């Protein structure tokens, strides 16, 4: 099975999101914080949350709730992988 690097990185990012959401450490605090002030003009950069929403097809508040349950989040990551790989998994 041939898997490209971008796909592996996306899977790892989804796994890390679930892990950090369940933690109570600095990673969770940083990921869930918002920065006050304006953004630069032009095309806006994507945020972690934008990627998670795009890849899972879920709203952010739902991903936060689902990620609290490790087994349920693993199922989300598996569904994402199945969409990418099809029957190769």
C-alpha positions as CSV (number, residue, x, y, z in Angstrom):
1,X,0.0,0.0,0.0
2,X,1.4,3.4,-1.0
3,X,0.7,6.2,1.4
4,X,1.9,9.7,0.8
5,X,3.5,11.9,3.4
6,X,0.7,14.4,3.5
7,X,-1.9,11.7,4.3
8,X,0.3,10.5,7.2
9,X,0.7,14.0,8.5
10,X,-3.1,14.6,8.4
11,X,-3.7,11.3,10.4
12,X,-1.1,12.3,13.0
13,X,-2.6,15.8,13.3
14,X,-6.1,14.2,13.9
15,X,-4.6,11.9,16.5
16,X,-2.7,14.7,18.2
17,X,-5.9,16.8,18.3
18,X,-7.7,14.1,20.1
19,X,-4.8,13.5,22.5
20,X,-4.4,17.2,23.4
21,X,-8.2,17.7,23.8
22,X,-8.3,15.0,26.4
23,X,-5.3,16.4,28.3
24,X,-5.3,19.2,30.8
25,X,-1.9,20.6,29.9
26,X,-0.4,23.5,28.0
27,X,-1.1,22.0,24.5
28,X,-4.9,22.1,25.2
29,X,-4.7,25.6,26.5
30,X,-2.8,26.9,23.5
31,X,-5.0,25.1,21.0
32,X,-8.2,26.4,22.5
33,X,-7.1,30.0,23.1
34,X,-8.0,32.9,20.9
35,X,-5.9,35.9,20.1
36,X,-7.4,39.4,20.3
37,X,-6.8,41.9,17.6
38,X,-7.1,42.0,13.8
39,X,-5.6,39.8,11.2
40,X,-3.6,40.8,8.2
41,X,-5.2,41.6,4.9
42,X,-5.3,39.1,2.2
43,X,-5.9,35.3,2.3
44,X,-6.2,34.2,5.8
45,X,-4.1,31.3,7.0
46,X,-5.9,28.1,8.0
47,X,-6.0,27.3,11.7
48,X,-5.8,23.8,13.2
49,X,-9.5,23.9,13.8
50,X,-10.2,24.7,10.2
51,X,-8.3,21.5,9.2
52,X,-10.0,19.3,11.8
53,X,-13.4,20.6,10.7
54,X,-12.6,20.1,7.0
55,X,-11.2,16.6,7.4
56,X,-13.9,15.2,9.8
57,X,-16.9,17.1,8.4
58,X,-17.9,17.9,12.0
59,X,-18.4,21.2,13.7
60,X,-15.7,22.2,16.2
61,X,-18.0,21.8,19.3
62,X,-18.8,18.3,18.2
63,X,-15.1,17.4,17.7
64,X,-14.3,18.6,21.2
65,X,-17.1,16.4,22.7
66,X,-16.2,13.4,20.6
67,X,-12.4,13.7,21.2
68,X,-13.1,13.4,25.0
69,X,-14.0,9.7,24.3
70,X,-10.8,8.1,23.1
71,X,-12.5,5.1,21.3
72,X,-15.0,7.4,19.6
73,X,-12.2,9.7,18.4
74,X,-10.3,6.7,17.1
75,X,-13.3,5.8,15.0
76,X,-13.4,9.3,13.5
77,X,-9.7,8.9,12.6
78,X,-10.4,5.5,11.1
79,X,-13.3,6.9,9.0
80,X,-11.0,9.6,7.8
81,X,-8.4,7.0,6.8
82,X,-10.9,4.8,5.1
83,X,-12.1,7.7,3.0
84,X,-8.5,8.3,1.9
85,X,-7.5,4.7,1.4
86,X,-10.7,3.1,0.5
87,X,-10.6,-0.7,0.8
88,X,-6.8,-0.8,1.2
89,X,-7.0,-0.6,5.0
